[in-house]
Amino acid sequence: MFGPPIDLSGLPGYQTSTSVRPARTAFLGRCSTKDNQDPRSSIAGQVAEASVLLEPGETFAAHFWDVESGMLGLDERSQVTDGDYERLGVPVPRDGGLRELLEWVEGGRLDRVVCERISRVARDMLPSLQVERHLLSRGVALECANEPRGGMTTGQLELRRTAQVRAEIYRHELMEQSMRGQRQHAANGYRHGSPCYGYIAVEDPDAPVAPNRFGGGRPKMRLALHPDSRRAETVQRVFHLRRTDRLTDREIARVLAADLDRHPLADGQTLWRQGRIGRMLAQPKYTGYQVFNRRAARTNHDRANPISDWVWSRERAHPVIVPLEEWYETQMVTARMQERRTPGWDRVHAAAAQRGIRFTKVRSARSHILYEVAGREIVLPRGDLPAAVADEVIAILETVA
């Protein structure tokens, strides 16, 4: 339609380099660890579907596939070892996963990447688009077997973007179902995460075994007291030092470090650190209840969730080290100590704003200022407000509110 008026095929530059050299096409696949698919049949089936995009006589130059969740970010992909993949017995050669594919593309070793459908790249739309963009910037085409061939790019793009949206919606659906299962797991008293100091994890012989994709079963675990009784006693001592003696994390760490025979360190720990003391004092599992969702580890960079979002077991699930009432009182003491570390004026202004009270300056001297507050006069020092003075002012505000 847009050809030259005469035949130019005899010119040296008429044929492009890509039309002279056969395209180097790689297969890209993925099977999730969260569904019931058998990787042996799933990956082989994806190769068969993707093969329809090969030219007659063409074979895949390399095969890249993973057995892992499509919800992972690009930097979290392809973490499983080669030995684990060999044990799966998938009848498809493997030159690596998504990470290795990107390395091949970066090295200029591929011209085209073919997969069964776009959701095999990733369930989340962002990493899927990142891979597509990266390949495009390197001149490598990404084609999907379930997309129409020929015609205009806009139609293909509309179908692919629609498929990516569907994949991300499905991802959120899986997350909701997974979260529901995790809540029930915790409500039934089963362990989440590593055992905290003072406990060990033991298998529940009465619980069904959850299958694991890479061999073996993953039994349900509960917490039990550590065989070394000094650890539980150390936890109780830490809570007593905070609740009764009002010691800071640093001071408590020094007390424990002064008597390691009585307060042994955790495995792999070289000294008592105040950060560990703080985490211990905040740990609700010492009350005997299993607690889940204290932190948004995956969705928000390990941000602490509000206490109202925590999931507690329906009943006590393991031995109690710190009674629930003492744990609650300890949290209140910690909160008050943290408040006192906040600058005095910040605390006073926050308390006044909460009650709709305004501070009006009446007159001032070199060292003090006279304020009118809700019809009363209060003399306060200039500069930083000491914690004890701030406490007195807040107590006054509570009486006039």
C-alpha positions, 0 to 999 in steps of 0.5 A: 500500500505504501511501497515504492514506485519501483522494486528496491529489494535489490538494494543492499540496505533493503532487508533489515537485520531482524529479517536476516537473523532468526528471532531469539524467542524465550518462554516466560511462565509462572505457576502460583503457590497459592492455587491447586495447580500442579506445576508439572502440568501447568508449566507444560501446558503454558509452553504448549499454548505459547508455542502457537506464536512460534514461526514454523521450525522455530523453537524457544531459545530459553525457558524462564518460569517460576513457581511462586505468587504473582503478588510479589514485587520484581525484587522478590521474584525468583527466590526459590533454589534450583534444587527445589525446582529439580525436585518438582519434576516439571518436564520443561527445561528452566534457564531461570525465572523472571529475574534471569529473563530480565538479565538476558534481555539486558544482555541483548540475548533475546528479541521476543518473549512469549507467555500464555497470558499477561497474568503469568508475568505478574498478578499485580498490574505495576510489576507487569507494566514494569516488565513490559516497559523494560522489554519495550525499552530494550527492543524486545517484544512481549506477546501473549498467546491469548491475545489476537494477532494482526490488526491495530495495536490499540485493540491489542493494547486494550485487551492487554490492559483489561487483562491486567486489570482483571489480574489485579482484581483477582489478586485483591480477591486472593488477598481478601481470602488469604486474610480471612484464612489468616484471621481464622488461623489466629482465632483458632490459636495457631502460631503466626511468625517466630516464637517470641522470647520465652516460648517455643513452637510445637506442632499441634498433633490434632490439627490437619497438615497444610500441604506445601508446594515444595514437598513435605507438609506444613503442620499447624503450630502452637506456642509452648513455654521454653524449656529454660524456665529462666526465660519466662521469669525474665519476661515477668521481671521486665514487665515488673520493672516497667509497671512497678518501677517505671524503668525505661527500655534502656534501664531495663536492658542494663538490669538484665545485662548485669545478671545474664545467668538469671536472664539468658540471652535469646539464641543469636543475641549478643547483648540485651538491647533496648529495642528488644525490651520495647518489643517484649513489653508490647507483645500481647502473646504473653497473655496466653492469647494468639494475636495476629495483624499487629503490623502491616508487614507486606502492605505498608512497610511493617507499619504498626496497625491500630490495636482495634485491627488486631485479631485475637484468638477466641480463647487462651491458646498457650501458657500465660507468662504475663496475666492480661490485666498486668499486660494492659496496665503495663501498656498504660504505664508505657503510654504515660512514659512516652507522653512525658517524653513529648515536649511539655508545651506540645502536650499542653497545647494538645490537651487545650485544643482537645477541650477547646481552651485557649491560652491568652497572654496577659503580661510577661517578665524575664523568666515567666509569663502570665496566661489567662486560661478559661477565666483563671490565671496561670504563671508558667516559665519561659522556654521549655515546659518541664514534664512535671509542670506540664502534668500540673497544667493538664490536670488544671485543664481537666478541671476547667473543661 
